[in-house]
C-alpha cells in the first residue's frame, strides 16, 4: 500500500516514514466511515493513549529528578489530556487528513476536540506498531516539544487553585455561570463567569464549557493574587 499524497505530507509533518502505510490510514479513519474491510481507529486510540502516557512519564521523571509523585501527577495529566492531544493535532493539521463519514464531516468533525485528540493518540499507536517504542517516543517528544518544559504553569488547575484561595480566606467556593452560548452546534463558543461571594468576577470565552470555566477562574485568581500582593 502506498500513502495518498495528503497522508504522505502528514507523515512528513510528524517526522515518520511509515514502512506499513496501512497503519496510518487506519489511524485517521473515524468510526463514521469504517467498514468491515476498513477498520476505524478506536483500537489504535486505546493503545496510543498508553504509549503517550509512558513517554510523558519518562520525560517528566528525566526533566525533574527531585519531583514527588504529587508534583508529577498534575503535570502528567496536563500533558496527556484530550485538550492537549487536540492542540498538537491542530498544529500538524491532522484534521485535514481525517477520513470521516458525511454526517460527521458536515457537523464539523475535523475541528472537534475529542475527535482530534482521539486521532492523535491513534497516530502515536500507528508509529509505535510501525517502528517500535523509540520511534514513537521520538515523534511524541518532537510534537509535544516545549509543552514538557512549560508544563508546570499549565498543570495548575485554575478552578482548584481559586477554590483553595477562597477557602484559605474563609470564603465559600466560587460559582460558575454560563452566560451565553453562541455559534453552531458543531462549533459553539461558551461565555462563562467565575464569581466570588465577595462580588469579584471575571468572564472568559472558549470552545468548551470546561475550558471557559478554567479561563475565567485563572483570570479571577490572577486578579485576586495581584490584589493580595
Residue pairs with C-beta under 8 A, 6 or more apart in sequence:
1 21
1 22
1 25
2 21
3 11
3 18
3 21
3 24
3 25
6 96
6 97
7 21
7 24
7 25
7 28
7 97
10 24
10 28
10 92
10 93
10 94
10 96
10 97
11 17
11 18
11 24
13 92
13 93
14 92
14 123
14 127
14 139
14 142
14 143
15 138
15 139
15 142
16 127
16 130
16 131
16 135
16 139
18 24
18 126
18 127
18 130
19 130
19 131
20 129
20 130
23 44
23 126
23 127
23 129
23 130
24 123
24 126
24 130
25 99
26 39
26 40
26 41
26 44
26 122
26 126
27 41
27 44
27 119
27 122
27 123
27 125
27 126
28 41
28 94
28 97
28 98
28 99
28 119
28 122
28 123
29 38
29 39
29 40
29 41
29 99
30 40
30 41
30 98
30 99
30 100
30 101
30 104
30 109
30 115
30 119
31 40
31 41
31 42
32 100
32 101
32 103
32 104
32 109
33 40
33 99
33 100
33 101
33 104
34 40
41 118
41 119
41 122
42 118
42 122
44 121
44 122
44 123
44 125
44 126
44 129
45 118
45 119
45 121
45 122
45 125
46 125
47 125
47 128
47 129
48 120
48 121
48 122
48 123
48 124
48 125
48 126
48 128
49 80
49 121
51 124
51 125
51 128
51 133
51 136
51 140
52 80
52 85
52 121
52 124
52 140
53 76
53 80
54 133
55 136
55 137
55 140
55 141
56 76
56 79
56 80
56 140
56 144
56 148
57 72
57 76
58 137
59 141
59 144
59 148
60 67
60 72
60 75
60 76
60 79
60 148
60 151
61 67
61 72
63 148
63 149
64 71
64 72
67 75
74 155
74 156
74 157
75 151
75 152
75 155
77 155
78 84
78 151
78 154
78 155
79 144
79 147
79 148
79 151
82 113
82 114
82 117
82 118
83 113
83 117
83 208
83 211
84 117
84 144
84 147
85 116
85 117
85 118
85 120
85 121
86 113
86 114
86 116
86 117
86 120
88 120
88 143
88 144
89 95
89 116
89 117
89 119
89 120
90 116
91 143
92 143
94 116
94 119
94 120
94 123
95 110
95 111
95 116
96 110
98 109
98 110
98 115
98 119
100 109
100 110
104 115
107 185
107 186
108 184
108 186
108 187
109 115
109 186
110 116
111 186
111 187
112 186
113 207
113 208
124 136
124 139
124 140
125 136
127 135
127 136
127 139
128 135
128 136
141 148
147 154
157 214
158 214
158 215
158 217
158 218
158 221
159 174
159 176
159 213
159 214
159 217
161 217
161 221
162 174
162 194
162 217
162 220
162 221
162 224
163 173
163 174
165 221
165 224
165 225
166 172
166 173
166 174
166 196
166 197
167 173
171 196
171 197
171 198
172 197
174 194
174 195
174 196
174 197
174 217
174 220
175 194
175 195
176 192
176 193
176 194
176 195
176 213
176 216
176 217
177 192
177 193
177 195
178 190
178 191
178 192
178 209
178 212
179 191
179 192
179 193
179 203
180 190
180 191
181 188
181 189
181 190
181 191
182 188
182 189
182 191
183 189
187 207
188 207
189 205
189 206
189 207
190 205
190 206
190 207
190 208
190 209
190 211
190 212
191 203
191 204
191 205
191 212
192 203
192 204
192 205
192 206
192 209
192 212
192 213
192 215
192 216
193 201
193 202
193 203
193 216
194 201
194 202
194 203
194 204
194 213
194 216
194 217
194 219
194 220
195 201
195 220
196 220
196 224
200 220
200 223
200 224
201 220
202 216
202 217
202 219
202 220
202 223
203 216
204 212
204 213
204 215
204 216
204 218
204 219
205 212
205 215
206 212
206 214
206 215
